Amino acid sequence: MKIERVFTEDSKRTVEDLFKEFISNQINNLVQDYKEGIHNKKEQTNDL
């Protein structure tokens, strides 16, 4: 993520907005991985 590029492409968005969006995306990815991990564990226990 290059901050310099952002100002030229979209001057309305601030760095703070970008970090908030970046962090929320990271959290969503972690939650998704967590849910998939639980799902995979359930499948594994069912196989046993």
C-alpha positions as CSV (number, residue, x, y, z in Angstrom):
1,M,0.0,0.0,0.0
2,K,1.7,3.2,-1.2
3,I,0.3,6.3,0.5
4,E,1.9,8.7,-2.1
5,R,-0.1,7.2,-4.9
6,V,-3.4,7.6,-3.1
7,F,-3.3,11.4,-2.9
8,T,-2.9,11.7,-6.7
9,E,-5.5,9.0,-7.5
10,D,-8.2,10.0,-5.0
11,S,-7.5,13.2,-3.1
12,K,-10.8,13.0,-1.2
13,R,-9.7,10.0,0.9
14,T,-7.4,10.7,3.7
15,V,-4.7,8.4,5.1
16,E,-6.8,7.8,8.1
17,D,-9.7,6.5,5.9
18,L,-7.3,4.2,4.1
19,F,-5.9,2.8,7.3
20,K,-9.4,2.3,8.7
21,E,-10.4,0.5,5.5
22,F,-7.2,-1.6,5.5
23,I,-7.7,-2.6,9.1
24,S,-11.3,-3.5,8.6
25,N,-10.4,-5.6,5.6
26,Q,-7.7,-7.3,7.7
27,I,-10.2,-8.0,10.5
28,N,-12.8,-9.4,8.0
29,N,-10.1,-11.7,6.5
30,L,-9.2,-12.9,10.0
31,V,-12.8,-13.6,10.9
32,Q,-13.3,-15.4,7.6
33,D,-10.2,-17.5,8.2
34,Y,-11.5,-18.2,11.7
35,K,-14.9,-19.3,10.5
36,E,-13.4,-21.5,7.8
37,G,-11.0,-23.0,10.4
38,I,-13.9,-24.0,12.6
39,H,-15.7,-25.4,9.7
40,N,-12.7,-27.5,8.7
41,K,-12.3,-28.7,12.3
42,K,-15.9,-29.8,12.3
43,E,-15.4,-31.7,9.1
44,Q,-12.3,-33.4,10.5
45,T,-14.0,-34.5,13.6
46,N,-16.9,-35.9,11.6
47,D,-14.4,-37.9,9.5
48,L,-13.2,-39.6,12.7
